[in-house]
Amino acid sequence: MELETDVCIVGAGPGGAMLAVLLAEKGIPVILVERHASVFKEFRGEHLNEDGERILHKHGVLDEVQRQGMLLMKRIEYMEHGHLVRTVVPEEGHAHVGIHVPQKHLLQALFSRLEQNPNATLLTGVAVNRLLQNDRGVIQGVGGKRGEEEIFIRSRIVVGADGRYSTVRKLAGIETDVISHGYDLLWARIPAPEGWEPVIRMALAGGAQLAMFTQQGGFIQIGWSIPEGAFPAMTKQPIDPLLDTLVRAYPDIEHSARANLRSWRDFVLLKVHSSRAESWVKDGLVIMGDAAHTMSPTGAFGLNCALNDADTLARVLLHALEAGDTSAERLTAFERSNRVSTEALQKRQLEMERSFAGQFSK
């Protein structure tokens, strides 16, 4: 199969899907490529801050997400030995301290817009394995496979929105500096006890961060920091001591935790790191979101940064296509706009991790 378009976006997560919507609705032909057979794959970072909320509202997405279901967080609670020691409430004039947005609901809102637009094409189950270039090295599309079928997509611009392990970034030969944070993260999800309020809770468990995020639909997501590389050894031990530590930190979830966390298979491991690509652009190519600047889970900035990238990049690509100039020099306007603020957030994440224990000081 051979296809042609103006913009080929690789990666149909929230950032890539948002970019596709913004371009298609401005009349730009877009092909959005996703390697998974379903676009509704599992995500962990599902919290919006004010930046993400502003962008969704700006582009008319937030109302549809709200219709499908989202949850406003009332406060952040810091717990020590099962007791509340500090509370953070919304600032004056604000209604919440964060919003839980199920990624399925966000993606449904975005893909419903794409389905209605004749400028947009979605291809799922396509594994990109090459970049198409002319004899001057300008990137002019991608090649890949869907099952045994070869697919070639020729485009004026390729966008890599394919995550922290970006294939597009690797194929383009863009180096990235990886920053270790010294910990990995265990995720788990359990039903919320009856009457549970929409809050974020933080605790210290053996000196490590143990967070709970209320989720829309009656669930609690648990995020537990463990020493980097420790998980294989942990799985050789009984899970009961881990649950005992969890229950000591949050006594009111004991019944749900013990009923639903019965083995290590009930946890998902996230290998934590952040990264900074040496450049976000080449002639005919841009990378965005985690492909350009992987965020750690701290502060839940990842989703919001991806949406901000889409918002900025859409404007840059529109101007580049109108001018007939897709050179790296032209596309670097996106990097100039977003790189400094994004790397400042990465620095803030490291500072938040170092100072976490101090949040419990009276």
Secondary structure by P-SEA (a helix, b strand, c coil): ccccccbbbccccaaaaaaaaaaaaabbbbbbbbcccccccccccccccaaaaaaaaaaccaaaaaaabbbbbcbbbbbcccccccccccccccccccccccaaaaaaaaaaaaaacccbbbbccccccbbbbcccccccccccccccbbbbbbccbbbcccccccaaaaaacbbbbbbbccbbbbbbbbbcccccccbbbbbbcccbbbbbbbbccbbbbbbbbccccaaaaaaaccaaaaaaaaaaacccaaaaaaacccccccbbbbbcbbbbbcccccccccccccccbbbcccccaaaaaaaaaaaaaaaaaaaaaaacccccccccccccccaaaaaaaaaaaaaaaaaccccccc
